[in-house]
């Protein structure tokens, strides 16, 4: 049996739709259940940020999670395939009336993506002071806590509604299929067979 960790919400539903079209059977979590066993697979319904942890530690053989989460966590998993689901960007946001001044000695940034932020500013050779926040990040520049934020942007509507604009895009993100390193070798033929089926569905969309 192959165990697959899925992030709660739309990406889990869209991934299960892919499985439904591959196997011609319905795959869907019952409303409150966290485990789904069907057709030789076990699916775990977990928090988005926890998917790489389940996979890296071998509680799941495979997982589906955003590239931003994989990049941020810098955790040892094998990135198999871009699923083309949940497309978004990681971007720097600032107040509408501001400009991003790369010559400032120390830019203050609020984010929950500390590693992505730190690495991006290091590439620019710009000093950065990172303040980690878990929610309502758009508020931070408005009340003078920081100069900028780094956050996920889908349409940009949330930033615009809060008087912010995208100053610079850091990376594109979408959901990727990842594998546990040991599982990839011990269950290689099963995983690659599944990979081929998933890729065929994605390529034909």
N, C-alpha and C positions, 0 to 999 in steps of 0.2 A: 504493500500500500504506500502511495506517495502522499505526504502531508504538505499542504500548501497554506501559508499564512496570507490572509487578505486583509486590507485595511477597511474598517467599517465605512459603509456609505456607498457612494456612486461607483467607485472603482471596483469594489467587491461585486456589486450587481452586474457591472459591464463585463467583468472577468468571467463570472458564472454564465452570462449569456454566451460568451465564446465557447465555454465548455458544453453548453446546451446545444449549440449548433454543430460542434464536433461530434458529439455522441448521440444526438437525436433524442435526448432525454432531458427533462427539466432539472436544472441545478439551482436551488434557491435556499437560503437560510430561512428557517422558521423565525417568526418575529423576534423572539428574545434569545434564541439559542446561539451559542458561541461556537458550536462544532456541528459540521455537516458531513456525514459519511454517505457517499454515493458512488457506485460504479468503480470501486477500487481506489477511490480518493478520499482523503480526509481534509476538509477545509476548516481552518481556524479563523474566527472573526475577531481581529485584535485592533488596537489603536494603531493608526498610521505610523507613528514614530517607533512603535515596538516591533514592526515587521522584520527589520534587519536583525534585531536581537534574537527573535525566535529562530530565524534562519541560521545566523552565525553560530548559535549555540546548539544547533541540531534538533531543536524541538519541532522544526519544520524542514522539509527537504527543499522546498521552493517557497518563494514569496513574490508578491506583486506590490511594488511601492515606488513612490516618486523618486526620480533621479536626484532631486534636491535633498531628500532624506538620506539617500545612499552617500551622496557627496559630503553632507554635513557630518554624518556619523563616522566616516572613515573606518568602516568596519569590514572585516575580512569575509566577503561573499563574492560569488562569481556572477557578474552581470551578463545575462544570456541574451536578452531581447528587449527592444523598445516596443511596448504594447500599443503606443500611440493613443493612450487613454489619459484623461485628466491633464491635458496640455496647459501649461502656464509658464510664467517666467519668474525668476528671482530678480528683483530690481531695487535700486536705491530710490527712495522717495524723499522729497523735501517740500517745504512750504511753497505755494505758488509764487510768492513774491521773492523767493530766494534763488540764488545760483549756487551750484556746488563748487566751492573754492578748493582746488587740489593743492594750492600753495599754503594752506593753513597748516600750522605745525601739528595740530592734534584735533582731528574731527571727532565729535561725539556722535555715536550711532547706537540706536536702540534696535534690537533684533532678538529672535530666538535662534537664528542661524549664525552662531558665533564663529565656527570654523570657516564657513563660506565667506563671511564678512572679513575676517582676519586675513585670509589668504588673498582675497581680492585687493584689499588695501595694501598688502605687502607687495603684490605684483606692481602696484602703482608707486611703490616706495613712499607711501604716505602714512604718517602716524595716525592711529585710530584708538579711541577710547570706547570700548564696547560696553553698553549697559544691557544686560539680558532681561527681556520682558517676555511674558508668555501670552499676553492678550492685549487687545486695544492698543496695539503698537502705534497706530496713526495719531493717537493723542499726544505722544511724547514730544514731537517737535512743536506742536501747537501751544504747549504750556512751558516751553523753554527747557525741557529736560535734556534734549539732544538737538544736534544740527540736522540729522537725517535719520531715516530708518532703512533697514533692509528687510524686505518681506516678499511673500508670494503675490504676484499680480496675475489676475485672470483677464478681466476686461479693463481693469484700472478704475472701475466705478467707485470702489470703496475709498481709494485715495482721493479721487475727485470730490466725492461727497464730503470729505473731511478737509478740503482746502489744500490738498497736496498734489504734487505732480511727479511723474517718473523722471528722474534726472539722468539715470543711466541703467541699462540692463546688464545684469551680471551673467545670467545663464538661462537657457531654455530648460524646461523640465517636463517630463511626462512619466507615466507609470512604466516601470521596467520589470521584467521577470528576472528574479535572482535565484541563485542556488547555493546551498550549503556545500562547502568544498569537499567534505568527505562523501556526502550523498551523491555528488556529481560523479564521483569515481565508482562508488559501490552500486549505484543504480543508473549508471550511465546510459544503457540502452533504453530503459524506460523513460528517462528524462529527455533524451534526444528524440525519441519517438513522439513524445508529447510536444516538445519544442517545435518539431516539424508541422504537427497538426495545428498548433496555435498560430504559427507563422503563416500557414496557408490561409487561415481565416482572416488574419490581419491584412495580408497582401491582397486579398480579394474584396476588401471592404471599399 
